[in-house]
């Protein structure tokens, strides 16, 4: 039922056409609620371009992570209009949780920087990065923001901003710990995740993002088991007719002393021996 509320909330927000804002081909979009700025760094020797989407929210407003939770609006960031583009990889910082009840959501407040890495087609170069954006910004109401932004590559002034954006991303199996297993029995409703970490159980949290059709709720406070924390994550949505769990999930572990993440973590039906 929570995910029915999520869908209904997203439809209601998108129906507010008068509140939808759209920008032209510029690097910056600004409204009373949010300022968006697209920056692109210098190309690497292999032609890859790293950049950042800078989101500056007005006080009291928030936006959402890739899996926004029961009531949020997932962001859509599309680089396909970029000439000579072969592939795009988005990098989101660790989210936080806010709201209560059906308004509980995963996302960001104040300012957030989303990283991206673009790969050109063989034998070509990326000169201008073009991004089509659709994000929800919410306070007491939600406003869908649409913008078409563009930024020239080779901007030396953007180098420091891009470097800071990528440095702030969750580490992959860093010194704070690693995700060692994810278990979902066939037909089960709880994903059990073992995380080897020195983070304190009382302030540790786990965000899980599954493939299309899979949705995971907020876990309870994890239990300490030796060197590991064990999270029990409720499954609140799955594809119609799915008997087994997803093959893999993406995860972010957060805590007072830092964050770390892992992509494409295998999901098994049995606890590792």
C-alpha positions as CSV (number, residue, x, y, z in Angstrom):
1,X,0.0,0.0,0.0
2,X,2.9,2.4,0.7
3,X,3.9,2.1,-3.0
4,X,0.4,2.9,-4.1
5,X,0.7,6.1,-2.1
6,X,4.1,6.8,-3.7
7,X,2.7,6.5,-7.3
8,X,-0.4,8.6,-6.4
9,X,1.8,11.3,-4.9
10,X,4.0,11.4,-8.0
11,X,1.0,11.6,-10.3
12,X,-0.5,14.4,-8.2
13,X,2.8,16.3,-8.3
14,X,3.3,16.0,-12.0
15,X,-0.3,17.1,-12.6
16,X,0.6,20.5,-11.3
17,X,1.5,21.8,-14.7
18,X,1.4,25.4,-13.7
19,X,4.2,24.8,-11.2
20,X,6.5,23.0,-13.7
21,X,9.4,25.2,-14.7
22,X,11.4,24.8,-17.9
23,X,14.8,26.3,-18.9
24,X,16.4,26.8,-22.3
25,X,19.8,25.7,-23.4
26,X,21.9,27.3,-20.6
27,X,24.1,26.0,-17.9
28,X,21.9,27.4,-15.1
29,X,18.2,27.3,-14.1
30,X,16.9,29.2,-11.1
31,X,13.5,29.5,-9.3
32,X,12.4,30.4,-5.8
33,X,12.7,26.8,-4.8
34,X,15.9,25.6,-6.4
35,X,18.9,26.5,-8.5
36,X,20.4,24.0,-10.9
37,X,23.8,24.4,-12.5
38,X,25.5,22.0,-14.9
39,X,29.3,22.0,-15.1
40,X,31.7,19.9,-17.3
41,X,35.4,19.4,-16.7
42,X,38.2,18.8,-19.0
43,X,38.4,15.5,-21.0
44,X,40.6,12.7,-19.8
45,X,43.2,11.2,-22.2
46,X,40.6,8.5,-23.2
47,X,38.0,11.2,-24.0
48,X,35.9,10.6,-20.9
49,X,34.4,13.8,-19.4
50,X,33.5,14.1,-15.8
51,X,31.1,16.8,-14.5
52,X,28.5,17.7,-11.9
53,X,24.9,18.8,-11.6
54,X,24.8,21.2,-8.7
55,X,21.4,21.4,-6.9
56,X,21.0,24.3,-4.4
57,X,17.7,24.1,-2.6
58,X,15.9,26.9,-0.8
59,X,15.6,26.5,3.0
60,X,13.0,23.9,3.9
61,X,12.9,22.3,0.5
62,X,14.2,18.9,-0.5
63,X,14.7,16.6,-3.5
64,X,15.1,12.9,-4.0
65,X,17.5,10.0,-4.4
66,X,17.2,7.4,-7.2
67,X,14.9,5.3,-5.0
68,X,12.9,8.1,-3.3
69,X,10.9,6.0,-0.9
70,X,7.2,5.7,-0.5
71,X,6.2,9.3,-1.3
72,X,9.0,10.8,-3.4
73,X,9.5,11.5,-7.1
74,X,12.6,9.8,-8.6
75,X,15.0,12.1,-10.5
76,X,15.4,11.8,-14.3
77,X,18.7,13.0,-15.8
78,X,19.2,12.2,-19.5
79,X,22.3,13.0,-21.5
80,X,21.3,11.4,-24.8
81,X,21.1,14.8,-26.6
82,X,24.9,15.2,-26.1
83,X,26.6,14.8,-29.5
84,X,29.0,11.8,-29.9
85,X,27.8,10.3,-26.6
86,X,28.3,6.5,-26.1
87,X,27.6,6.0,-22.4
88,X,26.6,8.0,-19.3
89,X,27.2,7.1,-15.7
90,X,25.5,9.0,-12.9
91,X,27.0,9.1,-9.4
92,X,24.7,10.1,-6.5
93,X,25.9,11.1,-3.0
94,X,24.6,9.2,0.0
95,X,21.0,10.1,0.8
96,X,19.3,10.8,4.0
97,X,15.8,10.1,5.3
98,X,13.2,12.7,6.2
99,X,9.5,13.0,6.8
100,X,7.2,10.7,8.8
101,X,4.6,8.1,7.9
102,X,3.6,8.0,4.2
103,X,5.7,11.2,3.7
104,X,8.9,9.3,4.7
105,X,11.4,9.7,1.8
106,X,15.0,9.3,0.7
107,X,16.8,12.3,-0.6
108,X,18.6,15.5,0.0
109,X,18.2,18.9,1.7
110,X,20.1,22.2,1.3
111,X,22.7,21.6,-1.5
112,X,23.7,18.4,-3.3
113,X,26.2,17.7,-6.1
114,X,25.5,14.8,-8.5
115,X,28.4,13.5,-10.5
116,X,28.4,12.2,-14.0
117,X,31.0,10.6,-16.3
118,X,30.3,10.6,-20.1
119,X,32.1,8.4,-22.6
120,X,32.4,9.4,-26.3
121,X,31.9,7.2,-29.3
122,X,35.3,5.8,-30.6
123,X,37.2,8.4,-32.6
124,X,35.0,11.3,-31.4
125,X,35.1,13.9,-28.7
126,X,32.6,15.6,-26.4
127,X,32.4,19.3,-26.9
128,X,29.2,20.3,-25.2
129,X,27.3,18.3,-22.5
130,X,23.5,18.5,-22.8
131,X,21.2,17.3,-20.0
132,X,17.5,17.0,-19.9
133,X,16.3,17.1,-16.2
134,X,13.1,16.3,-14.4
135,X,13.3,16.4,-10.6
136,X,10.8,16.9,-7.8
137,X,11.4,19.6,-5.2
138,X,9.1,19.5,-2.2
139,X,8.2,21.3,1.0
140,X,4.5,21.3,1.9
141,X,3.8,20.7,-1.8
142,X,5.8,19.1,-4.5
143,X,6.8,21.0,-7.6
144,X,8.2,19.1,-10.7
145,X,11.1,21.0,-12.2
146,X,12.1,20.4,-15.9
147,X,15.1,21.9,-17.4
148,X,17.3,21.6,-20.5
149,X,20.9,22.5,-19.5
150,X,24.1,22.6,-21.5
151,X,27.8,23.1,-20.5
152,X,30.9,23.3,-22.6
153,X,33.6,20.8,-21.8
154,X,37.2,21.8,-21.1
155,X,36.2,24.3,-18.4
156,X,39.3,24.5,-16.3
157,X,37.4,26.5,-13.7
158,X,35.1,23.6,-13.1
159,X,37.9,21.2,-12.3
160,X,37.9,21.8,-8.6
161,X,34.1,21.6,-8.3
162,X,34.0,18.3,-10.2
163,X,36.9,16.9,-8.1
164,X,35.0,17.8,-4.9
165,X,31.8,16.3,-6.2
166,X,33.5,12.9,-6.8
167,X,35.5,13.1,-3.6
168,X,32.2,13.4,-1.6
169,X,30.7,10.2,-3.1
170,X,30.4,7.2,-0.9
171,X,33.5,5.1,-1.0
172,X,33.4,1.6,-2.6
173,X,34.3,-0.9,0.2
174,X,36.4,1.7,1.9
175,X,38.1,1.7,5.3
176,X,34.7,2.0,7.1
177,X,33.6,-1.4,5.9
178,X,32.1,-3.5,3.2
179,X,28.8,-5.3,2.3
180,X,29.5,-9.0,2.6
181,X,26.2,-10.7,1.8
182,X,22.5,-10.1,0.8
183,X,20.0,-12.9,1.3
184,X,16.4,-13.1,0.2
185,X,14.7,-16.6,0.5
186,X,12.5,-17.5,-2.4
187,X,9.1,-15.8,-1.8
188,X,10.5,-14.0,1.2
189,X,9.6,-10.5,2.3
190,X,12.8,-9.5,4.1
191,X,16.2,-9.0,2.6
192,X,19.0,-9.7,5.2
193,X,22.2,-7.8,4.6
194,X,25.5,-8.4,6.5
195,X,27.8,-5.5,6.6
196,X,31.3,-5.7,8.0
197,X,31.9,-2.3,9.5
198,X,33.1,-0.4,12.5
199,X,30.1,2.0,12.3
200,X,27.9,2.2,15.4
201,X,24.6,0.3,15.1
202,X,22.6,3.1,16.6
203,X,23.4,5.6,13.8
204,X,24.0,3.2,10.9
205,X,21.5,3.1,8.1
206,X,21.2,1.1,4.8
207,X,19.6,2.3,1.6
208,X,18.7,-0.4,-1.0
209,X,17.9,0.2,-4.6
210,X,16.7,-2.8,-6.7
211,X,16.0,-3.3,-10.4
212,X,12.8,-2.0,-11.9
213,X,9.8,-3.2,-10.0
214,X,11.6,-4.0,-6.8
215,X,11.2,-1.6,-3.8
216,X,12.7,-1.9,-0.3
217,X,11.6,-0.1,2.8
218,X,13.6,1.4,5.7
219,X,15.3,-1.2,7.9
220,X,15.1,-1.3,11.7
221,X,18.2,-0.6,13.8
222,X,20.7,-3.3,12.8
223,X,22.0,-5.9,15.2
224,X,25.7,-6.3,15.9
225,X,27.1,-9.8,15.2
226,X,30.8,-9.9,15.8
227,X,32.5,-7.6,13.2
228,X,29.2,-7.2,11.2
229,X,26.0,-5.4,11.4
230,X,22.9,-7.3,10.2
231,X,20.2,-5.3,8.5
232,X,16.7,-6.6,7.9
233,X,15.2,-4.8,5.0
234,X,11.5,-5.2,4.2
235,X,10.5,-5.9,0.6
236,X,7.5,-3.7,-0.2
237,X,7.2,-4.2,-3.9
238,X,8.3,-6.7,-6.5
239,X,7.5,-7.4,-10.2
240,X,4.3,-9.2,-10.8
241,X,4.9,-13.0,-10.8
242,X,8.4,-12.7,-9.4
243,X,9.1,-15.9,-7.4
244,X,12.8,-15.3,-6.8
245,X,14.6,-12.2,-5.6
246,X,16.5,-9.8,-7.8
247,X,19.8,-10.9,-9.1
248,X,21.6,-7.9,-7.7
249,X,20.9,-4.7,-5.7
250,X,22.8,-1.4,-5.2
251,X,23.3,-0.3,-1.6
252,X,24.6,2.6,0.4
253,X,25.5,2.4,4.1
254,X,25.5,5.6,6.1
255,X,26.7,6.5,9.6
256,X,27.9,9.4,11.7
257,X,31.5,8.7,10.7
258,X,31.0,8.3,7.0
259,X,29.4,6.4,4.1
260,X,30.2,3.6,1.8
261,X,28.4,1.9,-1.1
262,X,28.4,-1.2,-3.4
263,X,26.8,-1.6,-6.7
264,X,25.4,-4.9,-8.1
265,X,25.6,-6.8,-4.9
266,X,24.5,-10.4,-5.6
267,X,21.3,-11.5,-3.9
268,X,21.3,-15.2,-2.8
269,X,18.6,-17.4,-1.4
270,X,20.7,-19.0,1.3
271,X,23.0,-17.5,4.0
272,X,26.7,-18.0,3.1
273,X,28.2,-20.9,4.9
